Amino acid sequence: MSEKSFVVIGVSDKRDQWFSPDVLEVVRSNSVFSGGKRHHSIVRQLLPPGSIWIDIIVPLEEVWRKYEEYDRIVVFASGDPLFYGYAVTLQREFPNADLVVFPAFTSLQMLAHRMLLPYADMVNVSVTGRPWSGLDTALIEHRNLIGVLTDRKKGPAEIAKRMIRYGYDNYIISVGENLGHETSERVTTFSLNDAIQHSFSQPNCVILQMTHQRQRYFGIPEKEFYHLFGREKMITKMPIRLLTLSMLDLPHRKSLWDIGFCTGSVSIEAKLQFPQLEVTAFERREESRNLLKKNCRKFGVPGINAVIEDFMNCDVALFPRPDAVFIGGHGGRLKDIIARIITVLLPGGVIVFNSVTEQSCKMFGEGIMEAGLSITESHSLTLDNHNTIKILKAQ
């Protein structure tokens, strides 16, 4: 069999598509085509007689199986197929195949054009079949202009609800529906509260425009957090928290575990400063569940995965493996916790521990030595009349 090749042609929702002579020649000279049912309805009249059409439907494994039967396939896909599009999927699934792309405008470009909106600085994210993390990062970074590709589960109303939940009501939302369609295209701009009340037709996309800046923190004062009732001092103080995050080397990390999060101050500060970080926070106190939720909403920090269970009873294989771990609480089982962390800690990963007593400092050192690691950095910090805190880093 000769080497497989794909030609991917971008289309809009316009019923009367215009194609360049080069694209028309590709269509005329091929016999195997693929795309979604919507794409088929748009280009059906252009296909040569006797053509084969392969519908792109999920799960895609059956589509890949059909593709294997042919050497050359022409695929129709929405917009620019290299912009969160089908050409990227083909590159992943058929890395050795030849690929040619004829792009059209993306839906977000079309929406910006309809709005006469300069979009050179727009940050583009997708929640189409994806988690919220891309949008969360853009919001935490306080981006002025955010373009969002949506799907049926994460549409404009759901986006607006999430933004309001975390205090990002300092945006207006513009929605483009059926862009390119001669009769059903619609572009509307709403407040977030108004968008929640509407239903929107598919396909659609969204552009978010910031109206004013909300407060940004670098080192949240501990008095600003909601605290455990009667235990207001159970929080990592701001200067210690910032030094701890520095020692975790978070600009170069992907996954942080915060063990014994209590109020969530370390997790929240880490996510605020490094929004691309995947944060998993463990705490055995049930009352910390709502406490973390309240603090996350207050400071505008979506995306922290809270695990309310004793860390020693958790199935650690269920969570993204960490390359940075902060131990904020240990319940006298520090050595056991370290031994458990070592089973999943990624190569080059670090563990940071804040020791309040000589006993816990000694226990940490012994646990690290037994795990085959070494303490690479240590600092002592005294705040006001509080006990000296020793911050230890192992790698």
C-alpha positions in Angstrom: 0.0 0.0 0.0 1.3 3.5 -0.8 1.7 6.1 1.8 -1.6 7.5 3.2 -2.4 11.2 2.5 -5.1 13.6 3.6 -6.3 16.8 2.1 -8.4 18.8 4.7 -10.6 21.6 3.4 -12.1 24.2 5.7 -15.7 25.2 5.3 -18.2 27.5 7.0 -21.9 27.0 7.5 -22.7 28.9 4.3 -24.9 26.8 2.1 -23.4 28.3 -1.1 -19.7 27.8 -0.5 -17.0 29.5 -2.6 -13.9 27.4 -3.2 -10.7 28.3 -5.0 -9.8 26.6 -8.3 -7.2 24.6 -6.4 -9.8 23.2 -4.0 -12.2 22.5 -6.8 -9.5 20.6 -8.7 -8.8 18.5 -5.5 -12.5 17.6 -5.3 -12.9 16.8 -9.0 -9.8 14.5 -9.0 -10.6 12.4 -5.9 -13.2 9.8 -5.0 -13.0 9.3 -1.2 -14.4 12.0 1.0 -15.1 12.4 4.7 -16.6 14.9 7.1 -19.6 15.5 9.4 -23.1 15.1 8.3 -23.5 18.9 8.3 -20.4 19.2 6.0 -21.9 16.5 3.7 -25.1 18.5 3.2 -23.1 21.6 2.3 -20.7 20.0 -0.3 -22.7 17.0 -1.6 -23.5 18.6 -4.9 -19.8 19.2 -5.6 -18.7 15.6 -5.2 -18.0 13.5 -8.3 -20.5 10.7 -9.2 -19.9 7.5 -7.4 -17.9 9.1 -4.6 -17.5 7.4 -1.2 -18.4 9.4 1.8 -17.2 8.5 5.4 -19.1 10.2 8.1 -17.1 11.5 11.0 -18.9 10.3 14.1 -17.8 9.5 17.6 -16.3 7.2 18.8 -13.7 7.8 16.1 -12.2 4.3 16.2 -14.6 3.1 13.5 -13.7 6.2 11.4 -10.0 5.3 11.6 -10.7 1.7 10.6 -12.5 2.9 7.5 -9.7 5.3 6.7 -7.2 2.5 6.7 -8.9 1.1 3.6 -7.9 4.0 1.4 -4.6 5.7 0.4 -6.0 9.2 -0.1 -8.9 10.9 1.6 -10.3 14.4 1.2 -11.8 15.7 4.4 -14.1 18.6 4.9 -13.9 20.3 8.4 -15.1 23.5 10.0 -13.1 26.7 9.8 -9.3 26.3 10.0 -8.7 22.6 10.5 -5.4 23.4 12.3 -7.2 25.6 14.9 -8.4 23.1 17.5 -9.6 21.2 14.5 -9.7 17.9 12.7 -6.3 18.2 11.0 -4.7 18.2 14.5 -6.5 14.9 15.2 -5.3 13.4 12.0 -1.7 14.4 12.7 -2.0 12.6 16.0 -3.6 9.5 14.7 -1.7 9.2 11.4 1.7 10.9 12.2 3.3 9.5 9.0 0.6 10.5 6.6 1.0 13.4 4.1 -1.2 16.3 5.0 -2.4 19.3 3.0 -4.7 21.9 4.5 -6.9 24.6 2.8 -8.2 26.7 5.7 -11.3 28.8 6.0 -11.9 31.5 8.6 -12.3 30.1 12.1 -15.7 30.8 13.8 -13.9 33.1 16.3 -12.4 35.1 13.4 -15.9 35.4 11.8 -17.4 36.5 15.1 -14.7 39.2 15.5 -15.3 40.3 11.9 -19.1 40.6 12.5 -18.4 42.7 15.6 -15.7 44.8 13.8 -13.5 43.9 16.8 -9.7 44.1 16.5 -8.7 40.7 17.7 -4.9 40.5 17.4 -4.5 40.3 21.2 -7.4 37.8 21.7 -6.5 34.7 23.7 -8.2 31.6 22.2 -9.3 28.6 24.2 -11.5 25.6 23.6 -14.0 23.8 25.9 -15.2 21.7 23.0 -15.0 18.2 24.5 -12.4 19.5 26.8 -12.2 20.5 30.5 -12.6 24.0 31.7 -8.8 24.5 32.3 -8.1 26.7 29.2 -10.8 29.1 30.1 -9.9 29.1 33.8 -6.3 30.0 33.0 -7.3 32.9 30.8 -9.6 34.3 33.5 -7.1 33.9 36.3 -4.6 35.7 34.0 -7.1 38.6 33.6 -7.0 38.5 29.8 -8.9 41.4 28.3 -10.2 39.5 25.3 -11.0 35.8 25.3 -12.4 33.7 22.4 -14.0 30.5 23.4 -15.0 27.5 21.2 -18.0 25.9 22.8 -20.0 22.6 22.7 -23.4 21.5 23.7 -22.5 20.9 27.3 -20.3 24.0 27.8 -22.2 26.6 25.9 -22.6 30.4 26.5 -25.0 30.1 29.4 -22.8 27.5 31.2 -19.7 29.7 30.6 -21.5 32.7 32.1 -22.6 30.7 35.1 -19.1 29.5 35.8 -17.7 33.0 35.5 -20.2 34.5 37.9 -19.6 31.7 40.4 -16.0 32.6 40.6 -16.5 36.4 40.6 -15.6 37.1 37.0 -18.6 39.3 36.4 -16.3 42.0 34.9 -16.9 40.7 31.3 -19.5 41.0 28.7 -20.2 38.0 26.4 -20.8 38.1 22.7 -22.3 35.0 21.1 -22.1 34.0 17.4 -24.6 31.4 16.3 -24.6 29.6 13.0 -21.9 31.9 11.7 -21.9 31.9 7.9 -25.4 30.5 7.5 -27.6 32.7 5.2 -30.7 32.8 7.3 -29.9 31.6 10.9 -26.7 33.5 11.7 -27.1 35.7 14.8 -24.6 37.8 16.8 -25.7 39.2 20.2 -23.9 40.7 23.2 -25.1 40.2 26.8 -24.2 40.8 30.3 -23.3 37.5 32.0 -26.5 37.5 34.0 -28.6 38.0 30.9 -26.7 35.2 29.0 -27.7 32.7 31.7 -31.4 33.3 30.8 -31.0 32.5 27.1 -30.8 29.4 25.1 -28.5 29.3 22.0 -28.5 27.3 18.8 -25.6 25.2 17.7 -22.9 25.7 16.5 -21.9 28.8 18.4 -18.8 30.5 19.8 -18.1 33.2 22.3 -16.0 36.3 22.7 -15.5 37.7 26.3 -14.6 41.3 26.7 -13.3 42.6 30.0 -15.1 45.8 31.2 -12.9 46.5 34.2 -10.1 44.9 36.2 -10.9 43.0 39.4 -8.5 42.9 42.3 -5.4 40.9 41.7 -3.3 39.4 44.6 0.3 38.6 45.0 0.4 37.2 48.5 -3.1 37.1 50.0 -3.2 38.4 53.6 -4.4 35.5 55.8 -7.2 37.8 57.3 -8.8 37.8 53.8 -9.5 34.0 53.9 -12.5 32.3 55.4 -11.2 30.2 58.2 -12.2 27.1 60.1 -14.5 28.1 62.9 -12.5 28.6 66.1 -9.2 27.8 64.4 -8.3 31.1 62.7 -4.6 30.5 63.2 -4.6 27.2 61.2 -3.4 28.8 58.0 0.0 29.2 56.3 0.9 32.8 56.8 1.4 34.9 53.7 5.2 35.4 53.8 5.7 31.7 54.6 3.3 30.7 51.9 5.2 32.7 49.2 8.5 31.3 50.3 7.0 27.8 50.2 5.7 28.3 46.7 9.1 29.6 45.6 10.8 26.5 47.0 8.3 24.3 45.1 9.7 25.8 41.9 6.2 26.0 40.4 7.0 27.8 37.1 8.5 24.5 36.0 5.9 22.2 37.5 2.7 20.7 36.0 1.0 19.0 39.0 0.9 20.1 42.6 -0.4 18.1 45.5 -1.4 20.0 48.7 -1.7 17.5 51.5 -3.7 18.8 54.4 -5.1 21.9 52.8 -7.3 23.2 55.6 -8.4 26.6 54.3 -6.8 26.1 50.9 -4.4 29.1 51.1 -1.4 27.3 49.5 -3.5 25.7 46.7 -5.3 29.0 46.0 -2.1 31.1 46.0 -0.4 28.5 43.8 -3.2 28.5 41.3 -3.4 32.3 41.2 0.2 32.7 40.4 0.5 29.7 38.1 -2.9 29.1 36.6 -1.6 26.4 34.2 -0.8 24.3 37.2 -3.0 21.2 37.9 -3.7 21.4 41.7 -5.0 18.5 43.7 -5.7 19.3 47.4 -6.2 16.6 50.1 -7.9 17.2 53.4 -9.6 14.8 55.8 -11.9 17.4 57.5 -15.3 17.5 55.8 -15.8 21.1 56.9 -12.9 22.1 54.7 -14.8 21.1 51.6 -17.1 24.2 51.7 -14.3 26.3 53.1 -12.1 25.7 50.1 -15.1 26.3 47.8 -15.9 29.7 49.5 -12.2 30.8 49.3 -11.9 29.7 45.7 -14.9 31.7 44.7 -13.8 34.7 46.8 -10.4 34.9 45.1 -11.5 33.8 41.6 -9.8 30.4 41.5 -11.6 27.7 39.6 -10.1 24.3 38.8 -8.7 23.1 42.1 -9.5 19.4 42.6 -10.5 18.9 46.3 -10.2 15.4 47.7 -12.0 15.1 51.1 -10.4 11.9 52.5 -7.6 10.9 54.7 -4.6 10.9 52.4 -3.4 7.6 53.7 -6.7 6.0 52.6 -6.8 7.5 49.1 -6.2 5.6 46.0 -3.4 7.9 44.8 -3.4 6.2 41.4 -6.6 8.1 40.6 -5.0 11.5 40.5 -2.5 13.2 38.2 1.0 12.3 39.4 2.7 15.2 41.1 6.0 16.8 40.4 5.6 19.1 43.4 4.1 18.2 46.8 3.4 20.4 49.8 2.7 18.7 53.1 0.7 21.1 55.2 -0.7 18.6 57.7 0.4 15.1 58.6 -1.5 14.0 61.8 1.7 12.4 63.2 2.1 10.1 60.2 4.7 12.2 58.3 7.0 9.3 57.5 4.1 7.2 56.1 2.9 10.1 54.0 6.4 10.6 52.5 6.6 6.9 51.8 3.3 7.1 50.0 4.2 10.2 48.0 7.4 8.5 46.8 5.4 5.9 45.0 3.9 8.5 42.6 6.3 11.4 42.7 7.6 12.1 39.2 11.3 12.1 38.5 12.9 15.4 39.5 9.9 16.1 41.8 10.1 18.0 45.0 8.5 17.8 48.5 8.3 20.9 50.7 7.3 20.8 54.4 6.8 23.6 56.9 8.0 22.4 60.3 6.8 24.1 63.5 8.6 21.8 66.0 12.0 20.2 66.2 10.2 16.8 66.4 8.5 17.3 63.1 11.7 18.6 61.5 13.5 15.5 62.7 10.7 13.2 61.5 10.7 14.8 58.0 14.5 14.4 57.7 14.2 10.7 58.7 11.3 10.1 56.3 13.2 11.7 53.4 16.3 9.7 54.1 14.4 6.5 54.3 12.7 7.3 51.0 16.1 7.7 49.3 15.8 11.5 48.8 17.9 14.3 50.3 17.1 17.7 51.8 18.4 20.3 49.3 17.2 23.6 50.8 16.2 24.9 54.3 15.1 28.3 55.6 13.9 29.5 59.0 11.3 32.3 59.3 9.9 34.0 62.3 6.8 36.2 62.0 5.7 38.6 64.8 5.3 36.6 68.0 4.8 33.3 66.3 7.1 30.3 66.6 9.9 30.0 64.1 8.9 28.0 61.0 11.5 25.9 59.3 10.8 25.4 55.6 12.4 22.2 54.2 12.7 21.1 50.6 13.6 17.6 49.5 14.3 16.4 45.9 
